[in-house]
Amino acid sequence: MQKLRGTIATLAFVAGFGTLVCGMPAALAEDASAEATYKDIEQTLGSVPGMFKVFPEIGIAGAWAEFKSVQLNPGTALDGKTKELLGLAVAAQIPCEYCVYFHTAAAKLNGATDEEIREAVAMAAIVRHWSTVLNGMQVDPATFRQETDAVLARAAETAKASAK
């Protein structure tokens, strides 16, 4: 139920109203014209936002299918809140002011707290920091993997011991 509520909240944010129709209809898959795609976008979201209108018509069917089958799909492995927090973390790194705005609002509608939003952005910054260090210092990838595996094995052993 929580997963469904989160997806509905995402749709409510995007459309203001409307219901989710999972997957691309067979008719749309067969007729991947821009016109059919725009009709499906409007049916799903209640309107066709400008971001879809500016996309090249030749590729809009594929772009919409990807967006709808992952981001708007309640049947994926990640729930709506997690997807939106990931989107926010990536958006902060690109950086994309449009994406930061959208994913922050969508994360909140999917139940994310202000603290979770701050933590997602902080994690993005931490990953970027250490990526810069590792790449800039040309740390040996094989050594890094060995060290990571050893640290994680110890963490797993510690967690197992403390659970007893």
N, C-alpha and C positions, 0 to 999 in steps of 0.2 A: 504494500500500500504506500509506503514512504517513497519508493522508487517511482511509482505512478504519480504521486502528488508532485514530486520534483519535476517530472517531465511536463506535467500540466502547467506548473508554474512557469517553466521556460516558455511554453507556448503562450501563456497568458501575457507574459512580458513582450514577446515578439509581436503578437497579434492584437493584444488587448482583449481578445475573446477567441472562440473557435475551438475545434477539437482536433486531436491528433489522428491522422490516418497513417498508420505505420506502413513503411515501404512505398515504393513507387508503384502506382497502379499498372496493371498489365497493359492497358491502353496507352499509357504514357511511355512505357518501356518500348512498345512497338512503334509509336509515333513520337519520336524524340524531337519534334519541332518546338521552336521557341514558343509558339502560340499555345500548344498543349501544356508546356512546362509552366508558363505564366498562369494558366488556368488552375493547374495543380497547386502552385504557390498560393494563389488567392484562396483556393478552397481550404488549404491547410492553415494559412496565417491570417486570413481575413482581408488581406490586401497584398500587393506586390511592392515590397520596400524598394527604394531607389537603388540599393546595393545590387539587387538582382537585375534591375533595368539597365544599369550601366555595363553589366557583364556582356561580352560578345555573344550574340544570339547563337552562333555556331556551337558554343560550348555550354550554354546555360542548362541544358538537360543533364549533362554529366555533373556540373557543379551543384545543381539542386539535388540530384540523386545522392551525391556524397554528403551534403549538408543534412538532408532529411534522414538518410539511413544511419548516420552516426550521431549527430548532435541532437536531433529531435526524436530519436528512437528510444523508447523506454525499455526495450529488450536487450540493450547492450550490457556488457560486463560492468561498465562503470555507471553509477547513478548520475542523475542530472547535476547535483551539487559538485561532485568530483570532477565531472567534465568541465563545468564552468570555472572551477578553481584552477584547473590545468590551463584552460583557455586564458584566464587572467594572468597566470604566471608567464606564459609564452608571450602574451600581448605586452606585458611590462618589459620584456627583453627585446622585442622586435625593434623599437617600441612603436606601438600603434594606439593613438589616443582614442580612435573609434572602438577598437577591440577592448581596450581597458574599460571604457564606459559600458559597453554592452556586457562583457563578461562579469564585471562587478555587479551590475544590476541583476543579471540573470542568476548569478551565484546567490545573491541575497534572496531572490524569489524562490530559489531552490533550497532555502534554509540555511545558507552560510551565515555565520556571525561575522561581525566586524573583526574579531580576533582571528578567525579562520582566513579571512581575506588578507589581513596584514601578514599572517604566517605564510600564505601562498606566495605573496610578493617577496617576502624575506627569503623564502627557499629559492626562488628564482635568482635573487641577488647572490645568495651563497653559492649556488651551482655555477653562476657566471664567474664569480670571483675565483673559485678553485679551477675552473676550466681555463681561465686566463693564466693562472700560475702553472698548471700542468703543461699546457700547450706552449706557453712562452719559455718555460725552462726545459722543454723537450724531455720530460720525464719518460723513461723507457716504459712503453705500454705493458710489456710482459712482466716487468718487475712490479708495476702498479697493480696488475691483476693478482699476482701472487700475494702481495701485501694486503690487498683488499680481501681476498679469500681468507687469509689468516685472521684478520681483524673480525670478519663476519663469523667465522667458525668459533672464535673465542666468545663473541657476543651471544651466539646461539647456545654455547655451553653454559655461560653465565645465566642466561634466561632459563634454561632447563633446570639448573641447580637451584635457582631461587623459586621455581615453581613447586619444588618438592616440599 
